[in-house]
């Protein structure tokens, strides 16, 4: 093998010169592999740039490196909401998965370790969160193997079972919802009432634009699975939507020089309503229940509202039903 450069400016480790070209020569699977870089006459700056690019594409060695690479490059064909949850698991400083398993070398992570992690999350009463974290790690391993970045078998697939997830038995009363609606600002009232009447997810309603409304129905594309849903108007539903649009128009004249938001639901300044803004308003009102329970109440009162069937419908349908307050 040609010898590394012995000049006053020595070459980095594993860099060799051969036939007027620099090569990076790592040992992979017990064999040396010659990876061409730049021509010698291009100079040292060109070599340094090539090495920087090479290091950026280096194969991950630890779980933390794998998750970081997966978050940066592995989205592929996943729903935005699913991918957002994956990225949080991969990159958040408070990620339990990173803290517990991030330091493991990929070849040292076993199915037993994954199973023990799931059991730990179950003891912490975070079983479903552990399932989501393990799903993220499993997807990262599968992606890395497809990309040729990892040859280690996916340890998550051999972990045994997932933590059992039970549908919530909690059911809010209509009076509880009515009390909340009466205690918030009118623009929040509009949102909560449409949330109940349609059964749509909060994230989808935040993204609802005026162009998605016509004389007969609302059109929404679910962010979770990219499926279109249509909801026919009722007299009550149409009324709350009109109130939301009127509020947006008034606030545009007052705060935004007449520039009207394209979104149906806006805050007190005429800007698009967000989850953080909604949560702050609900907190001031002293909300006693999770807002996602409104979606369950919608399905319990009118089975089929969410478009689910069979087992999925049972997750949202509560056993005790009373007449909705409209």
Wavefront OBJ file of the C-alpha trace (Angstrom):
o trace
v 0.000 0.000 0.000
v 1.330 3.500 -0.757
v 2.566 5.349 2.294
v 0.878 8.426 3.679
v 2.437 11.771 2.913
v 5.429 12.416 5.224
v 5.745 16.167 4.553
v 5.622 18.991 7.109
v 1.868 19.116 6.559
v 0.952 15.467 7.227
v -2.257 14.007 5.839
v -5.144 13.059 8.126
v -5.381 9.523 9.390
v -6.454 6.923 6.777
v -5.759 9.317 3.886
v -3.357 7.978 1.214
v -2.022 9.128 -2.150
v -2.242 6.869 -5.160
v -1.797 7.751 -8.854
v -2.041 11.474 -8.159
v -5.286 11.253 -6.136
v -6.128 11.297 -2.457
v -8.015 8.294 -1.066
v -9.764 7.634 2.212
v -9.049 4.002 3.184
v -11.210 2.676 6.066
v -11.511 -0.981 6.984
v -15.063 -2.229 6.422
v -16.082 -5.781 7.281
v -12.439 -6.713 7.693
v -11.433 -5.387 4.261
v -9.862 -2.095 3.223
v -11.972 0.055 0.962
v -10.417 2.779 -1.218
v -12.720 5.793 -1.415
v -11.498 8.390 -3.975
v -11.420 12.040 -2.960
v -9.644 14.837 -4.872
v -6.665 15.142 -7.192
v -3.373 15.989 -5.484
v -2.808 19.015 -7.738
v -6.098 20.535 -6.511
v -4.365 21.313 -3.226
v -5.024 20.770 0.441
v -8.103 23.060 0.704
v -9.945 20.861 -1.807
v -9.013 17.763 0.210
v -10.228 19.356 3.453
v -13.557 20.246 1.797
v -13.939 16.685 0.498
v -13.229 15.269 3.956
v -15.798 17.597 5.507
v -18.403 16.361 3.048
v -17.377 12.760 3.667
v -17.712 13.125 7.427
v -21.181 14.607 6.983
v -22.142 11.391 5.217
v -20.375 9.103 7.702
v -22.300 6.072 8.848
v -23.901 6.515 12.275
v -22.327 4.491 15.057
v -24.534 5.250 18.045
v -28.287 5.392 18.554
v -28.104 9.182 19.012
v -26.253 9.588 15.691
v -28.745 7.303 13.961
v -31.753 9.248 15.233
v -30.183 12.584 14.296
v -29.492 11.351 10.759
v -32.988 9.877 10.498
v -34.590 13.167 11.600
v -32.563 15.081 8.994
v -33.023 12.791 5.989
v -35.565 10.046 6.636
v -38.998 11.591 6.183
v -39.836 9.693 2.983
v -43.619 9.226 2.566
v -44.916 9.850 6.068
v -47.804 12.002 7.202
v -46.742 15.357 8.585
v -48.197 14.700 12.025
v -46.455 11.310 12.288
v -43.162 12.781 11.158
v -43.441 15.694 13.601
v -43.800 13.199 16.460
v -40.778 11.234 15.191
v -38.626 14.356 15.023
v -39.482 15.264 18.618
v -38.384 11.814 19.789
v -35.174 12.039 17.724
v -34.036 15.553 18.549
v -35.734 16.923 21.667
v -33.286 17.590 24.549
v -35.867 16.049 26.864
v -36.310 12.870 24.801
v -36.458 9.886 27.168
v -35.288 7.571 24.394
v -32.152 9.614 23.734
v -31.318 9.825 27.410
v -31.751 6.113 27.983
v -30.387 4.576 24.762
v -28.611 7.364 22.861
v -25.134 6.330 24.021
v -25.477 2.699 22.823
v -23.404 1.611 19.840
v -25.781 0.196 17.232
v -24.247 -3.272 17.352
v -24.591 -3.359 21.162
v -28.309 -2.526 21.287
v -30.248 -5.760 21.824
v -33.901 -6.732 21.770
v -33.696 -7.356 25.516
v -32.590 -3.759 26.069
v -35.526 -2.496 23.993
v -37.948 -4.688 25.950
v -36.530 -3.405 29.243
v -36.970 0.167 28.055
v -40.624 -0.502 27.208
v -41.145 -2.030 30.642
v -39.539 1.017 32.282
v -41.887 3.354 30.432
v -44.822 1.202 31.504
v -43.799 1.527 35.166
v -43.617 5.282 34.664
v -47.233 5.079 33.412
v -46.039 6.176 29.975
v -46.653 2.932 28.094
v -48.132 4.493 24.910
v -45.278 7.021 24.825
v -42.811 4.129 25.025
v -44.565 2.483 22.066
v -44.229 5.662 20.011
v -40.552 6.037 20.933
v -39.813 2.423 20.032
v -41.708 2.828 16.763
v -39.498 5.804 15.954
v -36.325 3.849 16.711
v -37.538 0.884 14.657
v -38.302 3.144 11.686
v -34.843 4.693 11.999
v -33.174 1.265 11.886
v -35.231 0.162 8.877
v -34.461 3.406 7.045
v -30.722 3.129 7.786
v -30.612 -0.435 6.469
v -32.386 0.589 3.248
v -29.926 3.451 2.793
v -26.920 1.202 3.393
v -25.941 3.101 6.530
v -26.328 0.173 8.880
v -26.030 -3.603 8.602
v -27.225 -4.365 12.133
v -30.505 -6.245 12.485
v -33.344 -4.125 13.793
v -33.472 -4.975 17.527
v -36.906 -3.379 17.932
v -38.552 -6.088 15.838
v -37.512 -8.783 18.318
v -38.538 -7.024 21.499
v -41.623 -9.178 22.075
v -44.754 -7.132 22.663
v -45.808 -3.527 22.811
v -47.211 -1.967 25.928
v -50.935 -2.479 25.890
v -52.898 0.639 25.066
v -56.396 0.965 26.483
v -58.996 3.388 25.135
v -59.862 6.111 27.580
v -62.981 5.500 29.658
v -63.252 9.163 30.519
v -66.345 10.872 29.171
v -67.183 14.519 29.603
v -70.725 15.671 30.307
v -72.488 18.109 28.016
v -72.937 20.476 30.917
v -69.145 20.513 31.398
v -68.619 21.450 27.763
v -71.361 24.087 27.912
v -69.772 25.624 31.011
v -66.426 25.844 29.234
v -67.970 27.408 26.116
v -69.742 30.032 28.235
v -66.508 30.980 30.032
v -64.305 31.793 27.016
v -64.159 34.596 24.454
v -66.553 34.455 21.484
v -63.818 33.588 18.967
v -62.875 30.570 21.134
v -66.535 29.655 21.472
v -66.833 29.454 17.689
v -63.868 27.097 17.466
v -65.044 24.785 20.267
v -68.575 24.540 18.904
v -67.359 23.697 15.385
v -64.933 21.191 16.931
v -67.860 19.418 18.607
v -70.287 19.648 15.689
v -67.814 18.276 13.123
v -65.643 15.903 15.169
v -62.580 17.099 13.240
v -59.152 17.121 14.851
v -58.007 20.402 16.347
v -54.940 20.529 14.103
v -57.107 20.190 11.010
v -59.468 22.959 12.135
v -56.543 25.307 12.764
v -55.618 24.796 9.095
v -59.169 25.310 7.804
v -59.183 28.056 5.150
v -62.033 30.008 3.609
v -61.416 28.319 0.293
v -62.390 25.010 1.959
v -65.949 26.255 2.511
v -68.735 26.382 -0.024
v -72.526 26.640 0.116
v -73.053 22.990 1.075
v -70.109 21.565 3.006
v -66.677 21.903 4.625
v -63.725 20.179 3.002
v -60.794 19.147 5.198
v -57.681 17.130 4.386
v -56.497 15.266 7.476
v -52.843 15.992 8.231
v -52.485 12.617 9.922
v -53.223 10.396 6.931
v -53.831 12.819 4.039
v -57.479 11.744 3.639
v -60.193 14.138 2.497
v -63.295 14.616 4.645
v -66.486 16.495 3.828
v -69.001 17.709 6.391
v -72.447 18.898 5.313
v -73.703 22.103 6.855
v -76.380 22.221 9.481
v -78.061 25.455 10.483
v -76.124 25.565 13.761
v -72.760 24.691 12.204
v -73.199 27.289 9.465
v -73.966 29.900 12.099
v -70.754 29.333 14.056
v -68.657 29.360 10.874
v -70.219 32.663 9.839
v -69.488 34.122 13.273
v -65.852 33.023 12.990
v -65.511 34.710 9.594
v -67.193 37.890 10.843
v -64.746 38.006 13.749
v -61.790 37.638 11.365
v -63.102 40.478 9.182
v -63.628 42.827 12.136
v -60.199 42.143 13.627
v -58.565 42.641 10.217
v -60.003 46.154 10.019
v -59.003 46.901 13.609
v -55.477 45.487 13.786
v -54.221 44.475 10.330
v -55.064 47.417 8.058
v -57.926 45.493 6.490
v -55.787 42.492 5.522
v -58.083 39.535 6.156
v -56.651 36.162 7.153
v -57.223 33.271 4.755
v -57.929 31.062 7.770
v -61.430 30.670 9.190
v -60.464 30.720 12.870
v -58.451 33.680 14.121
v -57.384 35.064 17.488
v -58.345 38.377 19.039
v -55.918 40.188 16.725
v -57.232 38.631 13.527
v -54.249 36.339 13.093
v -54.575 32.554 12.621
v -55.591 30.758 15.801
v -52.909 28.349 17.078
v -52.856 25.541 19.606
v -50.737 27.588 22.016
v -53.175 30.476 21.796
v -56.137 28.178 22.342
v -54.448 26.461 25.275
v -53.663 29.794 26.937
v -57.278 30.943 26.608
v -58.598 27.639 27.920
v -56.178 27.730 30.861
v -57.486 31.154 31.881
v -61.012 29.738 31.789
v -59.974 26.906 34.099
v -60.659 24.022 31.711
v -61.158 20.812 33.738
v -60.747 18.279 30.893
v -58.509 17.516 27.873
v -59.872 19.162 24.721
v -59.407 15.943 22.751
v -62.381 14.573 24.707
v -64.645 16.844 22.661
v -63.866 14.653 19.652
v -64.920 11.564 21.606
v -68.120 13.293 22.709
v -68.953 14.107 19.082
v -68.702 10.432 18.097
v -70.601 9.259 21.176
v -73.538 11.529 20.383
v -73.584 10.859 16.638
v -71.908 7.523 15.729
v -70.154 7.806 12.388
v -69.240 11.476 12.821
v -65.525 10.701 12.575
v -65.830 8.330 9.641
v -64.349 5.416 11.614
v -65.678 1.876 11.704
v -65.222 -1.238 13.822
v -62.461 -1.221 16.398
v -61.379 2.379 15.740
v -64.911 3.632 16.349
v -64.979 1.911 19.759
v -61.980 3.970 20.827
v -63.989 7.164 20.505
v -67.487 5.938 21.383
v -68.310 6.225 25.086
v -70.862 3.873 26.594
v -73.109 6.517 28.146
v -74.803 8.843 25.682
v -76.999 11.827 26.305
v -78.581 14.340 23.976
v -76.178 17.038 22.764
v -76.708 20.616 23.841
v -76.950 22.756 20.693
l 1 2 3 4 5 6 7 8 9 10 11 12 13 14 15 16 17 18 19 20 21 22 23 24 25 26 27 28 29 30 31 32 33 34 35 36 37 38 39 40 41 42 43 44 45 46 47 48 49 50 51 52 53 54 55 56 57 58 59 60 61 62 63 64 65 66 67 68 69 70 71 72 73 74 75 76 77 78 79 80 81 82 83 84 85 86 87 88 89 90 91 92 93 94 95 96 97 98 99 100 101 102 103 104 105 106 107 108 109 110 111 112 113 114 115 116 117 118 119 120 121 122 123 124 125 126 127 128 129 130 131 132 133 134 135 136 137 138 139 140 141 142 143 144 145 146 147 148 149 150 151 152 153 154 155 156 157 158 159 160 161 162 163 164 165 166 167 168 169 170 171 172 173 174 175 176 177 178 179 180 181 182 183 184 185 186 187 188 189 190 191 192 193 194 195 196 197 198 199 200 201 202 203 204 205 206 207 208 209 210 211 212 213 214 215 216 217 218 219 220 221 222 223 224 225 226 227 228 229 230 231 232 233 234 235 236 237 238 239 240 241 242 243 244 245 246 247 248 249 250 251 252 253 254 255 256 257 258 259 260 261 262 263 264 265 266 267 268 269 270 271 272 273 274 275 276 277 278 279 280 281 282 283 284 285 286 287 288 289 290 291 292 293 294 295 296 297 298 299 300 301 302 303 304 305 306 307 308 309 310 311 312 313 314 315 316 317 318 319 320 321 322 323 324 325 326
